[in-house]
Amino acid sequence: MASTPSSSSSPSPSQPKARKKPGQTTSPPPPPQTKWRTGTQERLYSRRLVDALQATRDRAQPPESVGSRAVKEAADSALAMTARGQSRWSRAILFNRNSCRKRVLVKAGGKIRRNRRKHQAIPPATEEAGTTSGVLKERKVKERLKKLGRIVPGCKKLPAATLLEEAADYVAALEMQVRTMRALAEALSAAAVSVPEEEEMEIAEQGS
Amino acid sequence: MSSRRSRSRRPSNSSRITEEQIVELVSKLQDLLPEARSRTSDSASASRVLQDTCNYIRDLQQEVDDLSERLTDLLATTDMTSAQAAIIRSLLM
């Protein structure tokens, strides 16, 4: 399909060769809803998912026993690749799959320092922060932010704003993943029902 | 550590994130959640939104697991070429 010049609201064209630098771009990234809900992304992801599933099946042991966990990992990897490395969680998924050398890659990602945990620790006395910033310093909010950081892959030590952005993107991406996998499962089960009938018809034709 | 107190009193531009930024991000997140559409979405507390987000993400991940199981069973019984045809057909429709 021909690549059209991308306006500000449309997602980036799907060209696997031309990789833009992730992160600091001049134009603001599209909001997660529009980014992940376009038909293009769904088709892209479905194709990638099918390829990944096929590869998983070929790689499996000869009895063709593909575990559900392998399927899920393939789906997650395909999803992360569809994000084109523009979000931290997708990079975290891909790097965790390929190698266990997380520490090297965390350093390469930049600006994530392991020793800074103390700055994000919860201050026990919040009375003094009553008049300054409202929402962010509450203890409950911080607990929930931490919990969110544990759930979204690769976001355990991010500042709050970044974490919220990542979470929004992750939610939209997960929704797309669920939609696509469900559509795929429906299509496969429909195909499984119709294929035996087609075979019978072929045999009947050949027989007569 | 004393540095924690000084951080809340002294806004330094490099590390301090604006309150408005946070509120905006929280409301953006809230729009993504399914529950927010039925409820009057104004002035939902941030902690509530975060809680709902955590639950929603967990639910979505659980659905992905279930769908993976279903796909595993389907993969074992289906031939891939007819599956690809079925997929392409369903995608075009």
Interface residues (C-beta under 8 A of the other chain):
Chain A: P31 P32 Q33 R43 S46 V50 L53 Q54 R57 E64 S65 V66 G67 S68 R69 V71 K72 A75 D76 K118 H119 A121 P123 E128 A129 T132 S133 G134 V135 L136 K137 E138 K140 V141 R144 L145 K147 L148 I151 V152 P159 A160 A161 L164 E165 A167 A168 Y170 V171 A172 L174 E175 Q177 V178 M181 R182 A183 L184 A185 E186 A187 L188 S189 A190 A191 A192 V195
Chain B: M1 S3 R4 R5 R7 S8 R9 I17 E19 Q21 I22 V23 L25 V26 K28 L29 D31 L32 L33 S45 A46 S47 L50 Q51 T53 C54 Y56 I57 R58 L60 Q61 E63 V64 D65 L67 S68 E69 R70 L71 T72 L74 L75 A76 T77 T78 D79 M80 S82 A83 Q84 A85 A86 I87 R89 S90 L91
